[in-house]
Amino acid sequence: MKLSIVIPVYNSSKIIEKLVKNIRFYLNKKLRNNFEIIFVNDCSIDSSWPTIKRLAKKYTFIKGIDLKKNIGQHGAIFVGLKFSKGDKIVLMDDDLQHPPSSIINIYNKLNNFDACYTFYIKRKHIFWKILISKMNNLFSSFVLDKPYSIYTSSFKGFTSKVKNKFIKKTPQNIFLDGLILRYSKNLTSVNIIHQKRFQGDSNYTVKKLFNLWFDMIENFHFYPLRFGTFVGVVAFLFIKLFRIFKIEKKFTYSIKNKTF
């Protein structure tokens, strides 16, 4: 299998079919069905799972995983990665803001790089999300010792060699970019035109974005990053205090149904 595309799904039943058709259109000439799309339904409350099952019957390259409880975007992707078989892997959202036409650009970059991120041109997110995202990119450059020019977008790709280095161990809190960057020796990025969400509103909230930020700090403060600094110590202690007052469960998942 040349490529696995892992897509977390939450309440996107009206978008999924169009997303599949677009991906198939842009990949068929290059990969000739030598790819798979793994949809991970993160306990949607709409008809996302019946839609995934119907599409899986129609297209042999579609696989579906239905989770028993909501575990968040990074957790859902982590589950999908456990079942992926591609030599290269692309992660993308379910809302068509990530153009399927750019998948092949990421795929080609992985011939020479361990991981490839994307940089959004003409970003369509609302102001507060862009602001927090920029803050996260600045801080993660210190925490994860990554180049500032590499924006840790949710539309990205990496090789199966990178995945195999972390997929057998399940962290207490899943922060995928930390895992990808830790095991990637060389990085690159491609520019993409960020598209308007096809339908509905984003499922992401300020709370979810900050929780991801907290997971990054808590799990990767020890990263070999020249980070024995005052900023690092203060940030880590702050998150530890936060966790004490707000008890977090360890990452666990259970699968209700699969289409393969």
MOFEN-V78370 format. One record per residue. N is the residue number from 1. SS is DSSP state (a for helix, b for strand, c for the rest). OMEGA is omega in whole degrees, -180 to 180 (NA if undefined). D_CENTER is the distance of its C-alpha to the mean C-alpha in whole Angstrom. Layout:
N:SS:OMEGA:D_CENTER  N:SS:OMEGA:D_CENTER
//
This chain:
1:c:-176:20  2:c:-172:19  3:b:171:15  4:b:175:13  5:b:-177:10  6:b:-175:8  7:b:174:8  8:b:-175:8  9:b:172:11  10:c:177:13  11:c:-178:17  12:c:-175:16  13:c:-177:19  14:c:-177:21  15:c:-168:18  16:a:-175:17  17:a:178:20  18:a:178:20  19:a:179:16  20:a:-179:17  21:a:180:21  22:a:179:19  23:a:-180:17  24:a:-179:20  25:a:-175:22  26:a:-177:20  27:a:-173:20  28:a:-178:23  29:a:-176:25  30:a:-171:23  31:a:175:22  32:c:179:25  33:c:177:23  34:c:179:22  35:b:177:18  36:b:173:16  37:b:180:14  38:b:176:12  39:b:177:12  40:b:-179:11  41:b:-173:14  42:c:177:13  43:c:178:17  44:c:179:17  45:c:174:21  46:c:-177:21  47:c:-179:22  48:a:-177:19  49:a:175:19  50:a:178:23  51:a:178:21  52:a:179:19  53:a:180:22  54:a:180:24  55:a:179:22  56:a:176:21  57:a:-177:25  58:a:-176:26  59:c:-178:23  60:c:-177:23  61:c:-180:20  62:b:173:18  63:b:-180:17  64:b:176:16  65:b:-178:16  66:b:-177:17  67:b:-179:16  68:c:179:20  69:c:-179:18  70:c:-178:15  71:c:177:13  72:c:-174:10  73:a:-177:7  74:a:178:6  75:a:179:9  76:a:178:9  77:a:-180:6  78:a:177:8  79:a:179:11  80:a:180:10  81:a:180:10  82:a:-178:14  83:c:-177:15  84:c:-177:14  85:c:-175:17  86:c:173:16  87:c:176:17  88:b:-174:14  89:b:174:11  90:b:176:9  91:b:178:5  92:b:179:6  93:c:-176:7  94:c:-169:11  95:c:179:13  96:c:172:14  97:c:173:13  98:c:-175:12  99:c:177:15  100:a:179:15  101:a:-178:18  102:a:-178:16  103:a:-176:14  104:a:177:17  105:a:177:17  106:a:180:14  107:a:-179:15  108:a:179:19  109:a:-178:18  110:c:172:17  111:c:-174:20  112:c:-178:21  113:c:178:18  114:c:-178:16  115:b:179:13  116:b:176:12  117:b:179:11  118:b:176:12  119:b:-174:14  120:b:172:15  121:b:-179:19  122:c:-174:21  123:c:-175:18  124:c:180:18  125:c:177:17  126:c:-169:20  127:a:-174:21  128:a:180:20  129:a:177:16  130:a:-179:17  131:a:-180:19  132:a:179:17  133:a:178:14  134:a:176:17  135:a:-180:19  136:a:-180:15  137:a:178:15  138:a:-177:19  139:a:-179:19  140:a:176:16  141:a:176:18  142:a:-175:21  143:a:-175:19  144:c:179:17  145:c:179:19  146:c:175:17  147:c:180:19  148:c:-178:19  149:c:177:19  150:c:180:15  151:c:-175:13  152:c:-179:10  153:c:179:8  154:c:176:5  155:c:-172:7  156:b:178:7  157:b:176:9  158:b:-176:11  159:b:178:14  160:a:178:15  161:a:177:17  162:a:-180:14  163:a:-176:13  164:a:-180:16  165:a:-179:17  166:a:-169:15  167:c:-178:14  168:c:178:18  169:c:-179:17  170:c:178:16  171:c:179:16  172:c:175:17  173:c:-175:14  174:c:169:11  175:c:-169:9  176:a:-177:7  177:a:176:8  178:a:179:11  179:a:-180:11  180:a:-177:10  181:a:-180:13  182:a:-174:15  183:c:177:16  184:c:-179:16  185:c:-180:19  186:c:-174:19  187:b:172:16  188:b:177:17  189:b:176:15  190:b:176:16  191:b:175:17  192:b:174:16  193:b:-180:18  194:c:-175:16  195:c:176:17  196:c:178:18  197:c:-175:17  198:c:-178:19  199:c:176:20  200:c:-179:20  201:c:179:18  202:c:177:15  203:c:-178:14  204:c:179:13  205:c:177:16  206:a:-179:17  207:a:-179:17  208:a:179:14  209:a:179:13  210:a:176:16  211:a:176:15  212:a:178:12  213:a:179:14  214:a:179:17  215:a:179:14  216:a:-177:14  217:a:-176:18  218:a:-174:19  219:a:-174:17  220:a:176:17  221:c:-178:21  222:c:-178:22  223:c:-179:20  224:c:-163:23  225:c:-176:23  226:c:-171:26  227:c:176:25  228:c:-173:28  229:c:179:29  230:a:-179:30  231:a:-179:27  232:a:-179:25  233:a:-179:28  234:a:-179:28  235:a:-178:24  236:a:179:24  237:a:178:27  238:a:-179:26  239:a:178:23  240:a:178:25  241:a:178:27  242:a:-179:25  243:a:-180:24  244:a:-177:27  245:a:177:28  246:c:-175:25  247:c:180:25  248:c:176:21  249:c:175:21  250:c:-180:19  251:c:174:16  252:c:177:17  253:c:174:17  254:c:-175:19  255:b:179:19  256:b:-178:21  257:b:173:21  258:b:178:20  259:c:179:21  260:c:NA:22
//
